[in-house]
Amino acid sequence: MVSDAVEYDIIARNLVSGGGFGYYSGVPTAFRNPVTPFLGALVYLLTGPNPAAVQILMLIIGSLIPPVLYVLARQYIEPASALLAGAIAVFYPSLVTFSTAFMTEVPFALLILLALLCWNRFTMTTRGGWGIIVNGSVFMGLALLTRSTPGPLLLLWILYLIVDGGRERWKHLLRFAVYCGIAFLVILPWCVRNHAIFGQWSWVATNGGYTIWQRYNHLPPDGTIDSRKDVQQELQRIYNTINTRIDAGYEPADAFRPYMAQTVRGYLLRLGPEEADYIHSFDGLNEAQIDRRLFREAIAVMFEYPRRTAIKLVKNIIKYWEPYYDPDLNHRVRRYYLAYGIMAPFMLWGLILSVPQRRRFMILYITIFGFWLTSAIALHQIRYRLPVECIGLIFASVAVITLFRRPGKPWLPWVIIGIVVSMNIVIMLFGGPFFHNIREAIHAIN
């Protein structure tokens, strides 16, 4: 299990043993969103602390995504295209892979799809459908408790209704306000718990400030933690030490706990000795206070260095769509994401084909843009794109079905698909050094 999964495992074990939601008994934290650790704890109550049993639960959750994606797609496109989207999802590598992981990706993707399904249905009218509104609100609230990133989706939809809501915009706004209100009630108990522990209100988790601070801070060379060689070397040292301990017979949770279960303060300790004074300036603050301070510092840095901020935003806007996985920790090798590389051109074509009916697809547009915007501003990792890729399968399927329905030349669709697949294989085999040289050239000229 990678570091995030081990942290969820540690918290789940602590919950089952009566030690509370934390990495150590009696030491509560809110650094991780609660749904995934609680799912693990429910499984451990039945099976004992066995991560493989959680994997089975994740497989069950993952197996629900294709049929839910099909039902969602049927709200927008014809049955043949919707069926193709669901069928592709069954075999889509990222969904298959994350369905075996004790991570947030699969539960979060399923909850987002369920929330969008209800969301679409109750926005079709301004009358009735309160049961759908309640169900969608609960799914959205649980999605927020799984990962904190859907917030911008709600804000963007409110803005859309205000600008282009039509003559019944206020009725739509009222119904959507109820939707947001119930979703807020779902997360409220967890927020109250955090306030009782830390003495101040905070969003669902206390990692948002640190997440944005990683990209916008005063630390050399460019205020981005990922570019710090000392931080990467420390992560490599931790990784190798943990593996050595596991090989020596330590339980994985015990091997990981001193290094990964440290909340935001532990991540700050990975900075080099030259930042010792900065690290000690956080002494006496709890994790919610540290997170809030880091958030304020990040916002201040964004305004203090507008040019550098703009460059980072543009880089992340482009990087969000790239067909390469994140670099591995030890060798910084970036593997090519073949399935996404093949799907992406058809997704783009499907998006273009949907423009004449753009009002109908507006919820899907806003969802894609909301996640894109969040990753552009904050930290981007390729796995954060999974819900967008699920939605992308809907548009890609429309493009493929349209391609096969064009009259004449029945061989043409197969030629186009063959060209797309071949080009991606060529890029996968030979494109790495080429794109690496381009990135290095861009960095050299700043």
Buried (B, 14 or more C-beta within 10 A) or exposed (E): BEBBBBBBBBBBBBBBEEBBBBBEEEEBBBBBBBBBBBBBBBBBEEBEBBBEBBBEBBBEBBBBBBEBBBBBBBBBBEEBBBBBBBBBBEEBEBBBBBBBBBBBBBBBBBBBBBBBBBBBBBBEEBEEBEEBBBBBBBBBBBBBBBBBBBBBBBEBBBEBBEEEBEEBBEBBBEBBEBBBEBBBEBBEEBBEBBBEBBEEEBBBBBBBBBBBBBBBBEBEEBBBBEBBEEBBEBBEEBBEEBEEBBEEEBEBBEBBBBBBBBBBBBBBEBBBEEBEEEBEEBEEBBBBBBBBBBBEBBBEBBEEBEEBBEBBBEBBBEBBEBBBBBEEBEEEEBBBBBBBBBBBBBBBBBBEBBEEEEEBBBBBBBBBBBBBBBBBBBBBEBBBBBBBBBBBBBBBBBBBBBBEEEEEEEEEBEEBBEEBEEBBBEBBEEBBEEBEEEEEEEEEEE
